[in-house]
Amino acid sequence: GVILLPITIMGMFLGGFLIKKFKLHITEMAKFACITFIVAYLLNLLYFTCSCEVLQVAGLTAPYSGLKHLSFPKNNFMASCNADCGCKLDQWDPVCGDNGITYMTACFAGCKSSTGTGKNMVFHNCSCVEGQGHGLGNSSAVLGQCQRESCTKAFPYFLALQTACAFILALGGTPTYMIMFRSVSPDLKSFAVGIETLCGRILGGLPAPIYFGALIDETCLKWGTKNCGGSGSCRVYDTKAFRNVYLGLIAGLRAGCCLLYIVISVLIMKRFK
C-alpha cells in the first residue's frame, strides 16, 4: 500500500497531464487506454514466473524422515516418533525444527522439554527432528513456521512487477473516464457515470469475492478448527495451485477486458474519425 498508492496517484495525474499537454482527441484517448491496458495485461502474465515453494509441514507436504522430496502418504500426521505423545489433530501451534521442516505442534515434533517463554521458547529432545550434526531425537525446534527462502527472494521482483502494472493501469485510467464523458451527450454524463459504477459493482464488486474465495478454498491443504467444532481458517495452502488458480482467473477476466477495449476503440474511431 505504501508503494502502490503513490504510484497509482502518479499514474492517474500523468494520464490527465498527457491528455491536456497533447490535446488528445477521443479516438487518440481510446487508442491510448487500449494500449496501456494490453501492455499491463501482458506484464501481468509475468506473475506466473514468481514462484514460492509450498510450506514443508511434516505429515502434510513433507515426510517425517526429513527428506523433502520423498513420496509419502499425505495427511498422515502420526508417526512412530510421536505415536506415544497423544497429540491432538485439531491443534495448530507450528514449530520449526532444525531440519527446516515445520511441525503442526511441538507434540507432533516429539519434543520432550522446553526452555524460555513466549516467542523465545525453544523445544528440546524432539524425537521426530533430525537436524544437521544431530542424531534423531537430539534436535530442537523453535516456535513459528520455517522461513521459505524462495519466497523471500521472489518478493522484491513481485513487488517491482506489481508497481509497473499498477502504474500503467493508472496511466490509462484517466483517458478511460474522459472517453465516457466525451462520447455521451452532456445531459447523460451523470447517468453514464451511474451506469458505469452500477455495472462495476454488479459484475465485479459483489460476485468477485464469492468466486475468488471459492477457488482459493479449493487449494487449502489444512483447515483449522474452531472451538465450537466448525471449520476455521486455512492453515496451509498449496501455493503452486493457489498461484495458478488465482492468477489464471485474473488473466482470463482481463483477456475479456482486452477484447472489449479493442472493440470499443474500433467503434469510437468509426464514430469520431
C-alpha positions in Angstrom: 0.0 0.0 0.0 2.8 2.4 0.9 4.4 1.8 -2.5 1.4 1.3 -4.8 -0.8 4.1 -3.7 1.6 6.9 -4.6 2.4 5.1 -7.9 -1.3 4.9 -8.8 -1.9 8.5 -8.0 1.2 9.5 -10.1 -0.1 7.4 -13.0 -3.6 9.0 -12.9 -2.2 12.5 -12.8 0.3 11.8 -15.6 -2.5 10.3 -17.7 -4.5 13.5 -17.3 -1.4 15.7 -18.0 -0.8 13.9 -21.2 -4.4 14.4 -22.4 -4.1 18.1 -21.7 -0.5 18.5 -22.9 -1.1 16.9 -26.3 -4.8 17.8 -26.5 -5.7 14.2 -27.3 -8.8 13.6 -29.4 -11.3 11.0 -28.2 -10.0 8.5 -30.8 -6.4 9.0 -29.6 -7.5 8.6 -26.0 -9.3 5.3 -26.9 -6.0 4.0 -28.5 -4.0 5.2 -25.5 -6.3 3.5 -23.0 -6.4 0.3 -25.1 -2.6 0.1 -25.5 -1.9 0.8 -21.8 -4.4 -1.9 -20.7 -3.0 -4.5 -23.1 0.6 -3.7 -22.0 -0.4 -4.1 -18.3 -2.2 -7.4 -19.2 1.0 -8.7 -20.9 3.1 -7.7 -17.8 0.5 -9.3 -15.6 1.3 -12.7 -17.2 4.8 -12.4 -15.8 3.3 -13.0 -12.3 3.3 -16.7 -13.2 7.2 -16.7 -13.1 7.1 -15.5 -9.4 7.2 -18.9 -7.6 7.1 -19.6 -3.9 7.6 -23.1 -2.6 4.9 -24.9 -0.5 5.5 -24.8 3.2 7.1 -28.0 4.3 4.9 -29.4 7.0 5.6 -32.9 8.4 2.9 -35.3 7.5 1.2 -32.9 5.2 3.6 -31.8 2.5 6.8 -33.5 3.7 7.5 -36.9 5.3 8.7 -37.2 8.9 12.0 -38.6 7.7 13.1 -35.1 6.8 13.7 -35.9 3.1 11.7 -33.1 1.4 11.4 -34.8 -2.0 10.4 -38.2 -0.9 6.9 -39.5 -1.9 4.7 -40.4 1.1 1.0 -40.7 2.0 -0.3 -37.1 2.8 -2.4 -36.1 5.8 -0.6 -38.8 7.9 0.4 -36.7 10.9 1.1 -39.6 13.2 4.5 -41.4 13.0 6.4 -43.8 15.1 8.4 -40.9 16.7 5.3 -39.3 18.1 2.9 -42.2 18.4 3.1 -42.2 22.3 2.7 -38.4 22.7 -1.1 -38.3 22.4 -1.1 -35.3 20.0 -4.4 -33.6 19.1 -5.0 -33.2 15.3 -7.2 -30.1 15.8 -4.4 -28.0 17.2 -2.2 -25.7 15.2 0.8 -24.1 17.0 3.6 -24.7 14.5 7.2 -25.1 15.4 10.3 -25.1 13.1 12.7 -28.0 13.5 16.5 -27.9 13.0 15.9 -29.8 9.7 14.0 -26.9 8.2 10.6 -28.7 8.4 7.5 -27.3 10.1 5.5 -29.4 12.6 1.9 -28.7 13.5 2.8 -28.5 17.2 5.8 -29.3 19.4 3.9 -32.5 20.3 4.0 -33.7 16.6 7.7 -33.0 16.6 8.1 -35.3 19.5 9.7 -32.7 21.8 10.1 -33.7 25.4 11.2 -30.4 27.1 11.3 -26.7 26.5 13.2 -23.6 27.7 12.2 -19.9 27.6 8.8 -18.3 27.4 6.6 -16.7 24.7 8.2 -16.2 21.3 11.6 -17.2 22.6 10.5 -20.7 23.6 12.8 -23.5 22.4 11.8 -27.1 22.4 14.4 -29.8 23.0 14.8 -33.6 22.7 12.5 -33.7 19.6 12.3 -37.3 18.6 10.9 -36.5 15.1 13.5 -33.9 14.2 16.8 -34.9 12.7 19.0 -31.8 12.3 22.4 -31.2 10.8 25.1 -32.7 13.0 22.5 -34.2 15.4 21.1 -37.7 15.6 17.4 -38.4 15.6 15.8 -37.2 18.8 18.7 -34.9 19.8 17.5 -31.9 17.8 15.4 -28.8 18.8 12.7 -26.7 17.4 11.6 -23.1 17.8 8.1 -21.5 17.7 6.7 -20.5 14.4 6.8 -21.7 10.8 10.1 -22.2 9.0 11.1 -19.5 6.6 11.0 -20.2 2.9 14.0 -18.7 1.1 12.4 -18.8 -2.4 9.5 -16.6 -1.2 11.8 -14.0 0.3 14.0 -13.9 -2.8 11.0 -13.6 -5.2 9.2 -10.9 -3.2 11.2 -7.8 -4.5 10.7 -8.9 -8.1 7.0 -9.5 -7.4 6.7 -6.0 -5.9 8.5 -4.3 -8.8 6.3 -6.1 -11.3 3.2 -5.1 -9.3 4.3 -1.5 -9.2 4.8 -1.4 -13.0 1.4 -3.0 -13.7 -0.3 -0.5 -11.3 1.4 2.5 -12.9 0.5 1.5 -16.4 -3.1 0.7 -15.5 -3.5 4.0 -13.7 -1.9 5.8 -16.7 -4.9 4.6 -18.8 -7.5 5.2 -16.1 -8.0 8.9 -16.7 -8.3 8.6 -20.5 -10.9 5.9 -20.0 -13.1 8.2 -17.9 -12.6 11.0 -20.4 -13.8 8.7 -23.2 -17.0 8.2 -21.2 -17.6 11.9 -20.7 -16.9 12.8 -24.3 -18.8 10.0 -26.0 -22.2 10.8 -24.5 -24.3 13.9 -24.7 -23.9 16.5 -21.9 -27.3 15.7 -20.3 -26.4 12.0 -20.0 -23.0 12.4 -18.4 -24.1 11.9 -14.8 -26.3 8.9 -15.9 -23.4 7.4 -17.7 -21.2 7.6 -14.5 -24.0 6.0 -12.5 -24.4 3.1 -15.0 -20.6 2.6 -15.2 -20.5 2.4 -11.3 -23.5 0.1 -11.1 -22.1 -2.3 -13.7 -18.7 -2.3 -11.9 -20.4 -3.3 -8.6 -22.8 -5.9 -10.1 -20.2 -7.6 -12.3 -17.1 -7.1 -10.2 -17.5 -5.8 -6.7 -20.2 -8.1 -5.4 -19.6 -11.6 -7.0 -15.8 -11.5 -7.2 -15.1 -12.2 -3.5 -17.5 -15.2 -3.8 -16.0 -17.0 -6.8 -12.4 -15.9 -6.0 -12.9 -17.2 -2.4 -14.4 -20.5 -3.6 -11.4 -21.2 -5.9 -8.9 -20.2 -3.2 -10.6 -22.5 -0.7 -10.0 -25.4 -3.1 -6.2 -25.0 -2.8 -6.2 -25.4 1.1 -4.3 -28.3 2.4 -5.1 -28.0 6.1 -8.1 -26.3 7.7 -8.2 -25.0 11.2 -10.9 -25.9 13.7 -13.0 -23.5 15.8 -13.6 -24.1 19.5 -17.3 -24.8 18.7 -16.2 -27.5 16.2 -16.8 -25.8 12.9 -14.2 -25.2 10.2 -11.8 -22.3 10.8 -9.3 -20.5 8.7 -6.9 -22.3 6.3 -3.5 -23.1 7.9 -1.6 -24.2 4.8 -2.2 -23.6 1.1 -0.8 -25.4 -1.9 0.9 -22.2 -3.1 1.5 -23.5 -6.6 -2.2 -24.4 -7.1 -3.1 -21.1 -5.4 -0.9 -19.1 -7.8 -2.2 -20.9 -10.9 -5.9 -20.6 -9.9 -5.8 -17.0 -8.7 -3.6 -15.6 -11.5 -5.3 -17.8 -14.1 -8.7 -16.4 -13.2 -7.4 -12.8 -13.3 -5.7 -13.5 -16.7 -9.0 -14.9 -18.1 -11.1 -12.0 -16.9 -8.6 -9.4 -18.2 -8.4 -11.2 -21.5 -12.1 -10.5 -21.9 -11.5 -6.9 -20.9 -8.7 -6.5 -23.5 -11.2 -7.7 -26.2 -13.8 -5.2 -25.0 -11.2 -2.4 -25.1 -10.3 -3.3 -28.7 -14.0 -3.4 -29.7 -14.8 0.0 -28.1 -11.7 1.6 -29.6 -12.8 0.4 -33.1 -16.3 1.7 -32.5 -15.1 5.1 -31.3 -12.7 5.5 -34.2 -15.5 4.7 -36.6 -17.9 7.2 -35.0 -15.5 10.1 -34.3 -13.0 9.8 -37.1 
